[in-house]
Structures are given as structure tokens and as C-alpha cells.
Amino acid sequence: MVKLDGKIALITGGAGGIGMGIATAFVKEGATVAIVDLNQEAGDKAVKELQEYKKDSTFIQANLAEHTKLKNIVDQVISKYGKLDVVVNNAHASKMASIENTTKEHLDLSFNTGFYPTFYLMQAAVPYLKKSKGHIINFSSGAAINGHANQASYAAAKEAIRAVTRVAANEFGPFGINVNLISPIANSPGVKAWKEQEPTYYQQVLDGIPMGRFGDPENDIGKVAVFLASEDSTYITGQTIMVDGGALKLV
């Protein structure tokens, strides 16, 4: 039995990295996915790979920073599939800078691509998730929980996402919707670029992972997302799941 058979999932940032890893894990478990990404070329390539497993999976090109248009994404999914079971708010863009050097542009980039899309897509999806008793998976970060230097704008948006996820868990729980967070460390393209830019910092992070490696977007992060999107997780809500090889231990 596949865990997500018949489920319709919306995944932001789904054309690469962690988002593509989750989308791949989902389709292998029977879900049909609608991936959302800004990059048309990457999205077209990704959806072709996903369609090898689920032919009715689709790509929606969208700029998540255009907040007034976010409801249209959910509307497109409903128009195509007639329902929505899972929302994965994975996309987020930011720039590193110390607090002294953080500008309004840095803050706007992080909140406009991370917090606000997460909030507005949850808001738009809730009427349909009530019908399906669905699942929301948002993303937090150890950089925010631990307060890593030079991550002020990113950390602020991620902790705002964590806060509103807990509120959502309380508000949506009575409707059978569970809302959880994944805090990952994964060997994504972004991490590979970061390794090139900050090799010393990268090595420090790697050295702090008891499992001794960065996670795989599909096999490590994606499989936890499958669990949180499945009926196995229906009594878990409002939780931050650390999928980071033991780098941070929440108790």
C-alpha cells in the first residue's frame, strides 16, 4: 500500500532542492502533486520527471512575492483536481547579513518569499482542507531556532512561520487538519552554493551533525514529509520535527 494514494498535494519551491525531493517522495507514494516555482525552465523539467510516476502532476509558474495572486494558485489546483489534501510551504529566499548590515530590502525579501506566502496559502487552502481533513507542512530552520549569526532576516521570517503554524494548529485542529513544521538540514543546491561561499561555516555545521552528513532531499526530508502528509500523522499537530541528523535537539 502506498501512503498517499489519491491525495492531491501543493508544494511551493517544488522545482528543485528540498521541494523537488518532497515532490518525488510524494509521487512515489501515490500522490498527485502541483509544484509551484518561479523558474519556468526548472519547473517544466521537474514536472516531466514527476510525471513518470504520476502523469497528472502539474507545474504552476508563480512569483510567491505577488501576494494578491496567491489565492489563484489554490484556485488552479481546485479547478484541475477538484480537491486539495496537502499543502507544503517550502519556498523561501533570503540573503545573509549581520544585524548591523541588514536592510529593509533583506527583511522584505525574506518575509515576502517565506512568511507571507506561507500565511496566505494556508488561508486560501483552509476551506478545502476542511473538506479533506488535510495536512499542512511548513518549514522552520535550525538557523532561526539556534540564532545563527548573519541570518537575521531569514531567522525572523522562519520564527514567524513557526509562530503562526502553532496558531494554525490550534485553530484548524477542530476541523481535522494537522499543521506541522519540518526543520531540515539537506544537501540542496542552496547548501552547495553556501559551501562555496562560506566553506569554514559549512564545515562547522557539518561537524555539528552527529549523523555526520547532510540529509538527502528525497530520502531523508521527503520521507518525513510523506509521514506528515499521511493518515499515520493525524494525531500530531503544532510540532517542529527536526530532520537534521541530530544537530539540534528540542526537548
LOBALO-208717 format. One record per atom (N, C-alpha, C, O): atom name; x, y, z. Coordinates in steps of 0.05 Angstrom, whole numbers. Example, Ala and Ser with C-alpha at 12.3 -4.5 7.8 and 13.67 -1.06 7.14 Angstrom:
   atom     east    north       up
      N      264     -114      156
     CA      246      -90      156
      C      264      -66      156
      O      285      -66      169
      N      257      -45      142
     CA      273      -21      143
      C      258        1      157
      O      268       23      161
This chain:
   atom     east    north       up
      N       17      -24        0
     CA        0        0        0
      C       17       25        0
      O       36       27       16
      N       11       44      -18
     CA       25       69      -18
      C       11       88        1
      O      -13       88        3
      N       26      104       15
     CA       15      120       37
      C       -2      144       28
      O      -20      153       43
      N        3      154        4
     CA      -11      179       -4
      C      -28      174      -29
      O      -34      193      -44
      N      -37      150      -32
     CA      -54      144      -56
      C      -79      161      -57
      O      -94      163      -38
      N      -83      175      -80
     CA     -106      191      -84
      C     -104      219      -73
      O     -123      235      -77
      N      -83      226      -59
     CA      -80      253      -47
      C      -70      273      -68
      O      -53      266      -85
      N      -80      297      -66
     CA      -71      320      -82
      C      -55      338      -65
      O      -64      348      -44
      N      -30      344      -73
     CA      -12      360      -57
      C       -1      384      -72
      O        6      382      -96
      N       -1      407      -59
     CA       11      431      -70
      C       37      436      -56
      O       38      437      -31
      N       59      440      -71
     CA       86      442      -60
      C       99      467      -72
      O      104      468      -96
      N      106      487      -55
     CA      120      510      -65
      C      150      505      -66
      O      160      490      -50
      N      163      519      -84
     CA      192      514      -88
      C      197      486      -97
      O      218      474      -90
      N      179      475     -112
     CA      180      446     -119
      C      197      439     -142
      O      199      415     -149
      N      210      458     -155
     CA      225      452     -179
      C      254      443     -173
      O      269      436     -192
      N      262      444     -148
     CA      290      437     -142
      C      294      433     -112
      O      276      440      -96
      N      317      423     -105
     CA      324      421      -77
      C      305      405      -60
      O      296      384      -68
      N      300      415      -36
     CA      282      401      -17
      C      254      398      -29
      O      242      377      -25
      N      244      419      -42
     CA      217      418      -54
      C      214      395      -74
      O      194      381      -74
      N      234      392      -91
     CA      234      371     -111
      C      237      344      -97
      O      225      324     -106
      N      254      343      -76
     CA      256      318      -61
      C      230      309      -49
      O      223      285      -50
      N      215      328      -38
     CA      189      322      -26
      C      170      313      -48
      O      155      293      -45
      N      169      328      -70
     CA      151      322      -92
      C      156      293     -102
      O      137      279     -108
      N      181      286     -105
     CA      188      259     -115
      C      180      238      -95
      O      169      217     -103
      N      185      243      -69
     CA      176      223      -49
      C      146      220      -49
      O      135      198      -46
      N      132      243      -53
     CA      102      242      -54
      C       92      226      -77
      O       74      208      -73
      N      102      231     -101
     CA       91      216     -124
      C       97      187     -123
      O       82      170     -132
      N      120      180     -111
     CA      127      151     -108
      C      108      138      -88
      O      105      113      -89
      N       96      154      -71
     CA       76      143      -52
      C       47      147      -61
      O       29      144      -45
      N       44      153      -87
     CA       17      153      -98
      C        3      180     -100
      O      -19      182     -111
      N       16      202      -90
     CA        3      228      -92
      C        6      240     -119
      O       24      234     -134
      N      -13      257     -126
     CA      -11      275     -149
      C       -2      302     -139
      O      -15      313     -120
      N       18      314     -150
     CA       29      339     -140
      C       26      362     -160
      O       29      358     -184
      N       22      385     -149
     CA       23      410     -164
      C       47      426     -152
      O       45      436     -129
      N       69      427     -167
     CA       92      442     -157
      C       90      471     -166
      O       82      477     -189
      N       99      489     -149
     CA       98      518     -154
      C      127      528     -153
      O      141      522     -135
      N      135      543     -174
     CA      162      554     -174
      C      163      578     -192
      O      146      581     -210
      N      182      596     -187
     CA      186      619     -203
      C      199      612     -229
      O      194      625     -250
      N      216      593     -229
     CA      233      586     -252
      C      218      567     -271
      O      214      544     -265
      N      210      578     -294
     CA      195      563     -314
      C      210      539     -325
      O      199      517     -326
      N      235      544     -332
     CA      251      522     -344
      C      255      499     -324
      O      251      476     -331
      N      262      506     -299
     CA      266      485     -279
      C      239      471     -272
      O      239      447     -268
      N      218      486     -272
     CA      192      474     -267
      C      183      455     -288
      O      173      433     -282
      N      187      462     -313
     CA      180      444     -335
      C      196      419     -334
      O      185      397     -339
      N      222      421     -328
     CA      239      397     -326
      C      230      379     -303
      O      229      355     -305
      N      225      392     -280
     CA      218      377     -256
      C      192      362     -260
      O      189      338     -252
      N      172      375     -272
     CA      146      362     -274
      C      147      338     -293
      O      132      319     -290
      N      164      340     -313
     CA      168      317     -331
      C      178      293     -316
      O      169      270     -321
      N      196      297     -298
     CA      207      275     -281
      C      185      264     -263
      O      183      240     -259
      N      169      282     -251
     CA      148      273     -233
      C      126      258     -248
      O      114      240     -237
      N      121      266     -273
     CA      100      253     -289
      C      107      224     -297
      O       90      209     -306
      N      132      216     -293
     CA      140      189     -298
      C      127      171     -277
      O      123      147     -282
      N      120      182     -254
     CA      106      167     -233
      C       76      173     -232
      O       60      155     -228
      N       69      199     -235
     CA       41      207     -235
      C       36      226     -258
      O       45      249     -257
      N       24      216     -279
     CA       21      231     -304
      C        5      257     -301
      O        8      275     -317
      N      -13      258     -281
     CA      -29      282     -278
      C      -17      303     -260
      O      -31      322     -253
      N        8      300     -251
     CA       21      320     -236
      C       26      345     -254
      O       27      342     -279
      N       29      368     -242
     CA       29      393     -258
      C       48      413     -246
      O       56      411     -223
      N       56      433     -262
     CA       73      455     -254
      C       58      481     -257
      O       46      486     -277
      N       59      497     -236
     CA       47      524     -236
      C       69      544     -233
      O       82      546     -212
      N       73      561     -253
     CA       93      582     -252
      C       81      606     -237
      O       60      616     -245
      N       94      614     -216
     CA       84      637     -200
      C      106      650     -185
      O      126      638     -177
      N      103      676     -180
     CA      120      692     -163
      C      107      694     -136
      O       87      709     -133
      N      117      680     -116
     CA      104      680      -90
      C      104      707      -76
      O       90      711      -57
      N      121      725      -85
     CA      122      752      -74
      C       99      769      -83
      O       94      790      -72
      N       84      760     -103
     CA       60      774     -112
      C       36      763      -95
      O       22      745     -104
      N       33      774      -72
     CA       15      763      -52
      C      -15      763      -60
      O      -30      745      -52
      N      -23      783      -75
     CA      -51      784      -83
      C      -58      762     -103
      O      -82      757     -108
      N      -38      749     -114
     CA      -44      728     -134
      C      -41      700     -122
      O      -45      680     -136
      N      -35      698      -96
     CA      -30      671      -85
      C      -55      654      -84
      O      -54      630      -88
      N      -78      666      -80
     CA     -103      651      -80
      C     -108      638     -106
      O     -120      616     -108
      N      -97      650     -128
     CA     -101      639     -155
      C      -87      611     -157
      O      -97      594     -172
      N      -66      607     -142
     CA      -52      582     -142
      C      -70      560     -132
      O      -73      539     -144
      N      -82      565     -109
     CA     -101      545      -97
      C     -125      541     -116
      O     -134      519     -120
      N     -135      563     -128
     CA     -157      561     -146
      C     -151      543     -170
      O     -167      528     -179
      N     -126      545     -180
     CA     -118      529     -203
      C     -118      499     -195
      O     -126      482     -211
      N     -108      493     -171
     CA     -107      465     -162
      C     -135      454     -160
      O     -141      432     -168
      N     -153      470     -148
     CA     -181      461     -144
      C     -195      458     -171
      O     -209      439     -176
      N     -189      476     -190
     CA     -202      475     -216
      C     -193      450     -231
      O     -208      437     -245
      N     -167      442     -228
     CA     -156      419     -242
      C     -164      393     -229
      O     -170      373     -243
      N     -163      392     -202
     CA     -166      366     -189
      C     -191      363     -172
      O     -199      341     -165
      N     -204      385     -166
     CA     -229      384     -151
      C     -226      382     -121
      O     -246      383     -106
      N     -201      380     -111
     CA     -197      379      -82
      C     -168      385      -76
      O     -151      388      -94
      N     -162      387      -50
     CA     -134      392      -41
      C     -131      378      -14
      O     -147      382        4
      N     -110      362      -12
     CA     -106      346       13
      C      -82      356       29
      O      -82      354       53
      N      -61      366       15
     CA      -36      372       29
      C      -25      398       17
      O      -25      402       -7
      N      -16      416       35
     CA       -1      440       27
      C       26      439       40
      O       29      437       64
      N       47      442       23
     CA       74      442       33
      C       86      470       26
      O       91      476        3
      N       90      486       46
     CA      101      513       43
      C      132      512       47
      O      141      516       69
      N      146      506       25
     CA      175      502       27
      C      191      525       17
      O      213      530       27
      N      181      541       -2
     CA      197      561      -15
      C      205      584        4
      O      190      591       22
      N      229      594        1
     CA      239      616       17
      C      265      626        5
      O      283      610       -2
      N      267      652        2
     CA      292      665       -8
      C      302      685       13
      O      285      699       25
      N      328      687       17
     CA      339      706       35
      C      368      712       29
      O      380      698       13
      N      379      733       42
     CA      407      739       39
      C      420      742       67
      O      407      752       85
      N      444      732       69
     CA      458      733       94
      C      470      760       99
      O      481      773       81
      N      467      770      124
     CA      480      795      132
      C      478      797      162
      O      460      786      175
      N      498      810      174
     CA      496      815      203
      C      473      834      209
      O      462      847      191
      N      465      835      234
     CA      443      853      242
      C      450      882      234
      O      433      896      224
      N      475      889      239
     CA      483      917      233
      C      481      923      204
      O      477      946      196
      N      484      903      187
     CA      483      908      158
      C      457      898      145
      O      455      899      120
      N      438      889      160
     CA      413      881      149
      C      396      905      141
      O      393      924      157
      N      386      905      117
     CA      370      927      107
      C      340      920      105
      O      333      896      108
      N      324      939      100
     CA      295      934       96
      C      292      915       72
      O      273      898       72
      N      309      918       52
     CA      307      900       28
      C      312      871       36
      O      299      853       26
      N      331      867       54
     CA      336      839       64
      C      312      828       78
      O      303      806       73
      N      300      844       95
     CA      277      835      110
      C      253      831       92
      O      239      811       94
      N      249      849       73
     CA      227      846       54
      C      230      821       37
      O      210      807       33
      N      254      815       28
     CA      258      791       12
      C      250      766       27
      O      236      748       17
      N      260      764       52
     CA      255      740       68
      C      225      737       75
      O      214      715       73
      N      213      759       84
     CA      184      757       91
      C      166      754       67
      O      146      740       68
      N      173      767       45
     CA      156      766       21
      C      156      739        8
      O      137      732       -5
      N      178      725       10
     CA      180      699       -3
      C      176      675       16
      O      171      653        7
      N      178      681       42
     CA      175      660       62
      C      150      662       79
      O      132      646       76
      N      149      682       96
     CA      127      684      115
      C      100      689      101
      O       81      675      106
      N       99      710       85
     CA       73      718       74
      C       61      696       55
      O       37      691       58
      N       77      684       37
     CA       65      662       22
      C       55      639       39
      O       34      628       33
      N       70      632       60
     CA       61      611       78
      C       34      618       90
      O       16      602       90
      N       32      643      100
     CA        8      652      113
      C      -16      652       93
      O      -37      641       99
      N      -12      665       70
     CA      -34      669       52
      C      -43      643       38
      O      -66      639       32
      N      -24      625       33
     CA      -31      599       21
      C      -46      581       41
      O      -65      567       34
      N      -38      582       67
     CA      -54      568       87
      C      -82      580       87
      O     -102      565       88
      N      -84      606       88
     CA     -110      619       89
      C     -128      611       65
      O     -152      606       69
      N     -116      611       42
     CA     -132      604       18
      C     -139      575       16
      O     -160      568        5
      N     -122      558       28
     CA     -127      529       26
      C     -146      518       47
      O     -158      496       43
      N     -149      532       69
     CA     -164      521       92
      C     -192      511       85
      O     -200      490       94
      N     -208      526       69
     CA     -235      517       63
      C     -235      489       50
      O     -253      473       54
      N     -215      483       34
     CA     -213      457       20
      C     -201      436       38
      O     -209      413       37
      N     -182      444       55
     CA     -171      425       74
      C     -191      416       95
      O     -189      394      106
      N     -210      433      101
     CA     -231      425      120
      C     -247      402      108
      O     -255      384      123
      N     -251      403       82
     CA     -267      381       69
      C     -251      355       69
      O     -263      334       72
      N     -225      357       65
     CA     -208      333       62
      C     -196      324       88
      O     -182      303       90
      N     -200      340      110
     CA     -185      335      135
      C     -156      333      129
      O     -143      312      135
      N     -145      354      116
     CA     -119      353      104
      C      -96      359      122
      O      -98      360      147
      N      -73      364      110
     CA      -48      367      124
      C      -33      392      113
      O      -33      397       89
      N      -21      407      131
     CA       -3      429      123
      C       24      424      135
      O       27      417      158
      N       45      427      118
     CA       72      424      126
      C       87      449      120
      O       90      457       96
      N       96      463      140
     CA      111      488      137
      C      140      482      144
      O      147      460      153
      N      158      502      140
     CA      186      498      144
      C      198      518      164
      O      195      542      160
      N      211      508      184
     CA      227      524      202
      C      256      519      197
      O      263      506      177
      N      274      529      214
     CA      302      526      209
      C      318      526      235
      O      312      542      253
      N      338      509      236
     CA      356      509      259
      C      371      535      261
      O      379      544      283
      N      376      548      238
     CA      389      574      238
      C      373      595      254
      O      384      613      267
      N      346      592      253
     CA      329      610      268
      C      327      602      297
      O      328      618      315
      N      323      576      302
     CA      319      565      329
      C      345      570      345
      O      343      577      369
      N      368      567      333
     CA      394      570      346
      C      404      598      345
      O      423      605      359
      N      393      615      327
     CA      402      642      325
      C      429      646      312
      O      446      660      322
      N      433      633      289
     CA      459      634      276
      C      465      663      267
      O      448      678      258
      N      490      670      270
     CA      499      697      262
      C      495      701      232
      O      496      682      216
      N      490      726      225
     CA      487      734      197
      C      461      723      184
      O      460      722      159
      N      442      714      200
     CA      417      703      189
      C      393      718      200
      O      372      706      203
      N      396      744      205
     CA      375      758      219
      C      348      758      203
      O      328      752      215
      N      349      765      178
     CA      324      767      163
      C      311      739      159
      O      287      736      160
      N      328      720      153
     CA      318      692      150
      C      307      681      176
      O      285      670      176
      N      322      685      197
     CA      313      674      223
      C      287      687      232
      O      269      674      242
      N      284      713      228
     CA      260      727      236
      C      235      716      221
      O      214      712      233
      N      238      712      195
     CA      216      702      179
      C      209      673      187
      O      186      665      189
      N      230      657      191
     CA      226      629      198
      C      212      626      226
      O      195      609      229
      N      220      643      245
     CA      207      641      271
      C      178      652      270
      O      161      643      285
      N      173      671      252
     CA      146      680      248
      C      129      657      236
      O      106      654      243
      N      141      642      218
     CA      127      619      207
      C      121      599      229
      O       99      587      230
      N      140      594      246
     CA      137      575      268
      C      114      584      286
      O       98      568      296
      N      113      610      292
     CA       92      620      310
      C       65      617      298
      O       46      608      311
      N       62      624      272
     CA       35      623      260
      C       27      594      255
      O        3      588      254
      N       46      576      253
     CA       40      548      250
      C       27      537      275
      O        8      522      274
      N       37      546      298
     CA       25      537      324
      C       -3      548      327
      O      -21      534      337
      N       -7      573      318
     CA      -34      584      319
      C      -52      568      300
      O      -75      562      308
      N      -42      562      276
     CA      -58      547      257
      C      -65      519      268
      O      -88      510      264
      N      -47      507      282
     CA      -52      480      294
      C      -76      482      313
      O      -93      464      314
      N      -76      503      329
     CA      -98      507      348
      C     -125      513      334
      O     -146      503      342
      N     -123      530      314
     CA     -148      538      300
      C     -159      517      282
      O     -184      514      280
      N     -142      502      269
     CA     -151      483      248
      C     -155      455      259
      O     -168      438      247
      N     -144      449      283
     CA     -147      423      295
      C     -175      413      297
      O     -181      390      291
      N     -194      430      306
     CA     -222      421      308
      C     -234      412      281
      O     -255      398      281
      N     -222      419      259
     CA     -232      411      232
      C     -218      386      222
      O     -222      378      199
      N     -200      375      238
     CA     -186      351      230
      C     -161      356      213
      O     -151      338      200
      N     -152      382      212
     CA     -129      390      197
      C     -105      390      216
      O     -106      402      237
      N      -83      376      208
     CA      -59      379      225
      C      -39      396      211
      O      -36      396      186
      N      -24      411      227
     CA       -5      432      216
      C       21      428      231
      O       23      432      256
      N       42      421      217
     CA       68      416      229
      C       91      430      214
      O       87      440      192
      N      114      430      226
     CA      138      441      214
      C      160      421      211
      O      163      403      228
      N      175      423      190
     CA      200      408      187
      C      223      428      189
      O      222      449      176
      N      243      422      205
     CA      267      438      206
      C      290      421      196
      O      300      404      210
      N      297      425      170
     CA      316      406      157
      C      344      416      156
      O      350      440      157
      N      362      397      152
     CA      389      403      141
      C      391      384      117
      O      391      360      121
      N      394      395       93
     CA      394      378       70
      C      415      387       50
      O      422      411       49
      N      425      369       34
     CA      445      374       14
      C      432      385      -11
      O      433      372      -32
      N      421      408       -9
     CA      406      421      -31
      C      425      438      -48
      O      448      443      -39
      N      417      447      -71
     CA      433      465      -87
      C      441      490      -72
      O      463      501      -75
      N      423      500      -55
     CA      429      524      -39
      C      452      519      -19
      O      469      536      -15
      N      452      495       -7
     CA      473      488       12
      C      500      485       -4
      O      521      493        6
      N      498      474      -27
     CA      523      470      -43
      C      535      498      -50
      O      559      501      -50
      N      517      517      -57
     CA      527      544      -63
      C      538      557      -38
      O      559      571      -38
      N      525      553      -15
     CA      534      563       11
      C      562      552       18
      O      579      566       29
      N      566      526       12
     CA      592      513       17
      C      614      528        2
      O      636      532       12
      N      608      536      -23
     CA      628      551      -38
      C      634      578      -27
      O      656      588      -27
      N      613      592      -17
     CA      615      619       -6
      C      627      620       22
      O      642      638       29
      N      619      600       38
     CA      626      600       67
      C      637      573       75
      O      624      559       91
      N      660      565       64
     CA      669      537       69
      C      675      532       99
      O      671      509      108
      N      685      552      113
     CA      691      547      142
      C      665      543      158
      O      663      525      174
      N      645      561      153
     CA      620      559      166
      C      606      532      159
      O      594      519      176
      N      607      525      134
     CA      596      500      124
      C      608      476      140
      O      593      458      149
      N      634      476      143
     CA      647      454      157
      C      640      454      186
      O      637      432      198
      N      636      477      198
     CA      628      478      226
      C      600      466      230
      O      596      450      249
      N      582      472      211
     CA      555      460      213
      C      557      430      209
      O      545      415      224
      N      572      421      189
     CA      575      392      184
      C      587      378      209
      O      578      356      216
      N      606      390      221
     CA      619      378      244
      C      600      376      268
      O      604      360      286
      N      579      393      268
     CA      559      393      289
      C      536      374      285
      O      517      373      301
      N      537      358      264
     CA      515      339      258
      C      524      311      267
      O      542      300      256
      N      512      300      288
     CA      520      274      298
      C      520      252      277
      O      537      234      278
      N      501      253      259
     CA      500      233      238
      C      522      236      217
      O      525      218      200
      N      536      258      218
     CA      560      261      201
      C      555      268      172
      O      573      265      156
      N      531      277      165
     CA      525      283      137
      C      501      302      135
      O      486      304      154
      N      499      315      112
     CA      474      330      106
      C      453      311       95
      O      460      291       81
      N      428      316      100
     CA      406      299       92
      C      402      299       62
      O      409      318       48
      N      389      278       53
     CA      382      276       25
      C      353      287       22
      O      335      280       37
      N      349      306        3
     CA      323      318        0
      C      299      299       -3
      O      278      304        7
      N      303      277      -18
     CA      281      258      -22
      C      280      237        1
      O      260      234       13
      N      302      224        5
     CA      302      200       23
      C      301      207       53
      O      291      192       69
      N      311      231       60
     CA      311      239       88
      C      288      259       93
      O      271      254      110
      N      288      281       79
     CA      268      302       84
      C      241      293       72
      O      220      295       85
      N      242      283       48
     CA      217      276       34
      C      201      254       48
      O      177      255       49
      N      215      235       60
     CA      201      213       73
      C      188      222       99
      O      167      211      106
      N      200      241      113
     CA      187      252      136
      C      162      268      128
      O      141      267      141
      N      164      283      106
     CA      141      298       95
      C      119      278       87
      O       95      284       92
      N      126      255       76
     CA      106      235       69
      C       91      227       94
      O       66      225       94
      N      105      221      116
     CA       92      214      141
      C       73      236      150
      O       51      230      158
      N       82      261      150
     CA       66      283      159
      C       41      288      141
      O       22      301      150
      N       43      279      116
     CA       21      283       98
      C        2      258       97
      O      -18      258       83
      N        9      238      112
     CA       -7      213      112
      C      -25      210      135
      O      -24      226      154
      N      -42      190      135
     CA      -60      185      157
      C      -45      176      182
      O      -57      175      203
      N      -20      168      179
     CA       -4      160      202
      C        1      183      222
      O        7      178      245
      N       -2      208      212
     CA        6      231      229
      C      -18      247      239
      O      -14      269      249
      N      -42      236      237
     CA      -65      253      243
      C      -68      262      271
      O      -83      281      277
      N      -54      250      290
     CA      -55      259      318
      C      -30      275      326
      O      -25      279      350
      N      -15      284      307
     CA        8      301      311
      C        3      328      299
      O       -3      330      275
      N        4      350      315
     CA        0      376      304
      C       15      397      321
      O       18      394      345
      N       23      419      307
     CA       36      441      321
      C       65      435      328
      O       77      449      345
      N       77      414      316
     CA      103      405      324
      C      125      414      304
      O      120      416      280
      N      149      419      315
     CA      172      424      299
      C      188      398      298
      O      199      389      318
      N      190      385      275
     CA      204      360      271
      C      232      366      261
      O      235      376      238
      N      252      360      277
     CA      280      366      270
      C      290      343      252
      O      296      321      262
      N      293      348      227
     CA      304      329      208
      C      331      338      200
      O      336      347      177
      N      350      337      219
     CA      376      350      216
      C      399      332      226
      O      420      343      233
      N      394      306      227
     CA      416      288      236
      C      424      292      264
      O      446      283      272
      N      407      305      281
     CA      414      309      309
      C      429      334      315
      O      438      338      337
      N      430      353      295
     CA      445      377      300
      C      433      394      322
      O      447      406      338
      N      406      395      323
     CA      392      409      345
      C      373      389      358
      O      359      374      344
      N      372      390      384
     CA      354      371      398
      C      334      387      415
      O      342      399      435
      N      309      388      406
     CA      288      402      421
      C      276      382      441
      O      269      360      434
      N      274      391      466
     CA      261      374      486
      C      239      390      500
      O      226      379      518
